[in-house]
Amino acid sequence: MIYKLIQKYARTVPLFLGIAWCIYYTPRVQCKTSLIYLISTPRSLSTVFFRMMHARGDHITISEPGTDAYTYLYEPEACDVVCDAQTPKTFSEVQKFILVVAHQDIPIFIKEMGFAARHYLFGGKLGELILQEARPVFLIRNPHAALISLYKKRPEIFSALDDWMNYEALWNMFVFLCVQSIHKPHIIIAELLSTDPQTVISNFCMATNITFDESQLHWEQLKDNALEYPWNTEAAAYWFDDVLISTGFIAATTYAVNEQGVPTFAEIENVEHRAYYQALYEKNLPYYEKFRSKCNDQFIAHK
């Protein structure tokens, strides 16, 4: 029964399918098919990347299965606004759901925020699956652009901000996977993705052992017919409005720098907020540079 249900939603799986079956189904650790796990910070082009994978039509695509569990734990006051009734509410439920889906014969693509992934990704049977069979991918954007883009959507200093935009934690996950994972993690730099998607996606497909065709770089708008989860939610309309009307990758927005090329964060008018975000940028920049240094093969390809 669950196989037929997942076939019905072969491109995007409503999360309640896994939750219902987790009550009495004990999955095997082995994954019957390929599993790609994309990890990033918010506002790093991960949703447009997810849209590309969704439009391919050859993968189960799951968007941020752990973010609501994170919100329930760390920002419960925000749940009435941002949480979805269908999603897992604990990290244990997230693990069980992914294990159920991984038991199917359909390739799987999961995008997740780093702040949620590190709470559930490496524990228990799911941890075994990730280290043995998953192909991890890190999508990293310059924290200057990522932070300002986030501020435009959520213009405040909120309790989870430092955790949301923790590049050091992403780096530590990357180092751990480099040592422990059978399939070594692949890095995508968001700025390169937006300027030369053909090379970056071709490299990604080779690294994850899936087919590549130039037609996969283009898709139809979803704005008027976004009937599938996660595109049909209020949160998607607010956070992903540009992705809903996208038809492909475009150049990412850039932000103000001074004559020396140093970000000014002038886009943030509140002086206190500007200082906080600038300090957060300086804290995370060294780890962005570490990711760039590990992506030399892609930078050579783009010169």
C-alpha positions as CSV (number, residue, x, y, z in Angstrom):
1,M,0.0,0.0,0.0
2,I,2.7,2.5,0.9
3,Y,4.5,1.7,-2.3
4,K,1.4,2.6,-4.3
5,L,1.0,5.8,-2.4
6,I,4.6,6.9,-2.9
7,Q,4.3,6.0,-6.6
8,K,1.3,8.4,-6.7
9,Y,3.5,11.2,-5.3
10,A,6.7,10.1,-7.0
11,R,8.0,13.6,-7.4
12,T,7.0,15.2,-4.1
13,V,6.0,13.0,-1.1
14,P,3.6,14.5,1.4
15,L,5.2,13.8,4.8
16,F,2.2,12.3,6.4
17,L,2.7,9.1,4.3
18,G,5.8,8.2,6.3
19,I,4.4,9.3,9.7
20,A,1.4,7.0,9.4
21,W,3.5,4.0,8.4
22,C,6.3,4.6,11.0
23,I,3.9,3.5,13.7
24,Y,4.2,-0.2,12.8
25,Y,6.7,-0.5,10.0
26,T,10.4,-1.3,10.8
27,P,12.5,-0.5,7.7
28,R,15.8,-2.1,6.7
29,V,18.9,0.1,6.9
30,Q,19.7,-0.7,3.2
31,C,18.5,1.8,0.7
32,K,17.1,0.2,-2.4
33,T,17.9,3.1,-4.7
34,S,20.0,6.3,-4.8
35,L,19.7,8.9,-2.1
36,I,21.0,12.4,-2.5
37,Y,21.0,14.7,0.5
38,L,21.5,18.4,-0.1
39,I,22.4,20.5,3.0
40,S,22.6,24.3,3.1
41,T,21.9,27.4,5.1
42,P,18.7,29.4,4.4
43,R,18.6,31.7,1.4
44,S,21.4,29.8,-0.5
45,L,19.5,28.9,-3.7
46,S,18.5,25.5,-2.3
47,T,14.9,25.9,-3.2
48,V,15.5,26.7,-6.8
49,F,17.9,23.7,-6.8
50,F,15.0,21.6,-5.3
51,R,12.7,23.0,-8.1
52,M,15.2,21.7,-10.7
53,M,15.2,18.3,-9.1
54,H,11.5,18.3,-8.8
55,A,11.0,19.2,-12.4
56,R,13.2,16.3,-13.6
57,G,10.5,14.0,-12.5
58,D,12.7,11.0,-11.9
59,H,13.2,11.4,-8.1
60,I,11.1,11.5,-5.0
61,T,11.7,15.0,-3.8
62,I,11.4,16.0,-0.2
63,S,11.9,19.5,1.1
64,E,13.2,20.2,4.6
65,P,11.7,17.3,6.5
66,G,13.3,18.4,9.8
67,T,12.7,22.1,9.9
68,D,9.3,21.9,11.6
69,A,10.7,19.6,14.2
70,Y,13.4,22.2,14.8
71,T,10.9,25.0,15.1
72,Y,8.8,23.0,17.6
73,L,11.9,22.6,19.7
74,Y,13.5,26.0,19.4
75,E,10.8,28.5,18.3
76,P,7.5,27.0,19.3
77,E,5.8,30.4,19.3
78,A,6.4,30.5,15.5
79,C,4.7,27.1,14.8
80,D,1.2,28.6,14.3
81,V,2.7,30.6,11.4
82,V,5.3,28.5,9.7
83,C,4.7,24.8,10.6
84,D,2.6,22.5,8.5
85,A,0.2,20.0,9.9
86,Q,1.5,17.2,7.7
87,T,5.2,17.4,8.7
88,P,7.0,15.4,11.5
89,K,7.1,17.2,14.8
90,T,10.1,15.4,16.3
91,F,13.5,14.4,15.0
92,S,12.7,10.8,15.7
93,E,9.7,11.0,13.4
94,V,11.9,12.6,10.8
95,Q,14.3,9.7,10.9
96,K,11.6,7.1,10.7
97,F,9.9,8.9,7.8
98,I,13.1,9.0,5.7
99,L,13.9,5.4,6.4
100,V,10.4,4.4,5.2
101,V,10.8,6.4,2.0
102,A,14.4,5.1,1.4
103,H,13.0,1.5,1.4
104,Q,11.2,2.2,-2.0
105,D,12.6,1.6,-5.5
106,I,12.5,5.2,-6.5
107,P,15.5,7.6,-6.5
108,I,15.3,10.1,-3.7
109,F,16.4,13.7,-3.4
110,I,16.2,15.5,0.0
111,K,17.0,19.1,0.7
112,E,17.5,20.1,4.3
113,M,18.7,23.1,6.3
114,G,21.9,22.4,8.1
115,F,20.5,23.7,11.5
116,A,17.9,20.9,11.3
117,A,20.0,18.1,9.7
118,R,22.6,18.0,12.4
119,H,20.0,17.1,15.0
120,Y,18.9,13.9,13.3
121,L,21.0,12.9,10.3
122,F,23.8,10.9,12.0
123,G,21.9,9.0,14.7
124,G,20.6,5.4,14.7
125,K,19.7,3.5,11.6
126,L,19.4,6.7,9.5
127,G,22.9,7.6,10.4
128,E,24.1,4.2,9.1
129,L,22.2,4.7,5.9
130,I,23.6,8.2,5.4
131,L,27.2,7.1,5.9
132,Q,26.9,3.9,3.9
133,E,24.7,4.9,0.9
134,A,23.7,8.6,0.7
135,R,25.5,11.0,-1.6
136,P,25.8,14.2,0.5
137,V,25.9,17.6,-1.2
138,F,26.6,21.0,0.4
139,L,25.2,24.1,-1.3
140,I,27.1,27.1,0.1
141,R,26.4,30.8,-0.6
142,N,28.5,33.8,0.5
143,P,27.2,34.7,3.9
144,H,27.0,38.4,2.8
145,A,24.3,37.6,0.3
146,A,22.6,34.9,2.3
147,L,22.3,37.1,5.4
148,I,20.8,40.1,3.6
149,S,18.4,37.9,1.7
150,L,17.3,36.3,5.0
151,Y,16.9,39.8,6.6
152,K,14.6,40.9,3.7
153,K,12.3,38.0,4.5
154,R,12.7,38.1,8.3
155,P,13.9,41.6,9.4
156,E,14.8,41.0,13.0
157,I,17.3,39.5,15.3
158,F,15.6,36.3,16.4
159,S,16.7,33.6,18.9
160,A,17.7,31.0,16.3
161,L,19.4,33.3,13.9
162,D,23.0,32.4,14.8
163,D,22.1,28.7,14.5
164,W,20.3,29.1,11.2
165,M,23.4,30.8,9.7
166,N,26.0,28.6,11.3
167,Y,28.6,28.0,8.6
168,E,31.0,26.5,11.2
169,A,28.5,23.7,12.0
170,L,28.1,23.1,8.2
171,W,31.9,22.8,7.9
172,N,32.1,20.4,10.8
173,M,29.4,18.2,9.1
174,F,31.3,18.3,5.9
175,V,34.6,17.3,7.6
176,F,32.8,14.4,9.4
177,L,31.3,13.1,6.2
178,C,34.7,13.4,4.4
179,V,36.1,11.0,7.0
180,Q,33.1,8.7,7.7
181,S,31.0,8.6,4.5
182,I,31.5,6.0,1.8
183,H,30.5,8.6,-0.8
184,K,32.5,11.8,-0.2
185,P,30.5,15.0,0.0
186,H,30.2,17.2,-3.0
187,I,30.3,21.0,-2.8
188,I,28.3,23.5,-4.8
189,I,29.0,27.2,-4.6
190,A,25.8,29.1,-5.0
191,E,27.4,32.0,-6.9
192,L,28.8,29.6,-9.5
193,L,25.4,27.8,-9.7
194,S,23.7,31.1,-10.6
195,T,26.3,32.2,-13.2
196,D,27.1,28.9,-14.9
197,P,24.4,26.3,-14.0
198,Q,25.3,24.0,-16.9
199,T,28.8,23.3,-15.6
200,V,27.8,23.1,-11.9
201,I,24.8,20.9,-12.5
202,S,26.8,18.7,-14.9
203,N,29.4,18.3,-12.1
204,F,26.7,17.6,-9.6
205,C,25.2,14.9,-11.7
206,M,28.6,13.2,-12.2
207,A,29.3,13.4,-8.5
208,T,25.9,11.8,-7.6
209,N,25.8,9.3,-10.5
210,I,22.6,10.6,-12.1
211,T,22.0,11.5,-15.7
212,F,22.5,15.1,-17.0
213,D,20.8,16.8,-19.9
214,E,20.7,20.5,-20.7
215,S,16.9,20.5,-20.8
216,Q,17.0,19.8,-17.0
217,L,18.1,23.4,-16.5
218,H,14.7,24.8,-17.6
219,W,11.2,24.2,-16.2
220,E,7.7,25.7,-16.2
221,Q,6.4,28.3,-13.8
222,L,4.5,27.0,-10.8
223,K,2.7,30.2,-9.8
224,D,-0.7,29.4,-11.3
225,N,-0.7,25.7,-10.9
226,A,1.3,25.0,-7.7
227,L,-0.9,22.2,-6.5
228,E,1.7,20.0,-5.0
229,Y,3.3,20.1,-1.6
230,P,5.5,22.1,-0.7
231,W,4.6,24.6,-3.4
232,N,0.9,25.0,-2.3
233,T,1.5,26.4,1.2
234,E,1.4,30.0,2.5
235,A,5.0,29.6,3.6
236,A,6.1,28.8,0.0
237,A,4.2,31.8,-1.3
238,Y,6.2,34.1,1.1
239,W,9.6,32.5,1.2
240,F,9.8,31.0,-2.3
241,D,7.8,33.5,-4.4
242,D,10.7,33.9,-6.9
243,V,11.0,30.2,-7.3
244,L,7.3,29.8,-8.0
245,I,7.7,31.9,-11.1
246,S,11.1,30.7,-12.1
247,T,11.8,28.9,-15.3
248,G,15.5,28.2,-14.7
249,F,18.6,29.4,-12.8
250,I,19.3,33.2,-13.0
251,A,22.0,35.4,-11.6
252,A,21.7,35.7,-7.9
253,T,21.1,39.1,-6.3
254,T,24.3,40.9,-5.2
255,Y,24.5,43.5,-2.4
256,A,26.5,46.7,-1.7
257,V,30.2,46.7,-1.0
258,N,32.6,49.6,-0.4
259,E,35.6,50.5,-2.5
260,Q,37.7,47.8,-1.0
261,G,35.0,45.2,-1.8
262,V,34.0,44.8,1.9
263,P,30.2,44.3,2.4
264,T,28.5,47.4,3.9
265,F,25.2,45.9,4.8
266,A,23.7,49.2,3.9
267,E,20.5,47.4,2.8
268,I,19.7,47.0,6.6
269,E,18.5,50.4,7.8
270,N,18.3,49.5,11.5
271,V,21.7,50.3,12.9
272,E,21.6,47.7,15.6
273,H,20.5,45.0,13.2
274,R,23.1,46.0,10.7
275,A,25.9,45.7,13.2
276,Y,24.6,42.3,14.3
277,Y,24.4,40.9,10.8
278,Q,27.7,42.3,9.8
279,A,29.3,40.6,12.8
280,L,27.6,37.4,12.0
281,Y,28.9,37.7,8.4
282,E,32.5,38.1,9.7
283,K,32.1,35.1,12.0
284,N,30.9,32.9,9.1
285,L,33.1,34.1,6.3
286,P,36.2,32.0,7.1
287,Y,34.1,28.8,6.8
288,Y,32.6,29.9,3.5
289,E,36.2,30.4,2.3
290,K,37.1,26.9,3.5
291,F,34.3,25.5,1.4
292,R,35.5,27.5,-1.6
293,S,39.0,26.2,-1.1
294,K,37.7,22.6,-1.3
295,C,35.9,23.4,-4.5
296,N,38.9,24.2,-6.6
297,D,38.0,21.8,-9.4
298,Q,34.7,23.6,-10.0
299,F,36.4,27.0,-9.9
300,I,39.0,25.9,-12.5
301,A,36.1,24.8,-14.7
302,H,34.6,28.3,-14.4
303,K,37.6,30.4,-15.2
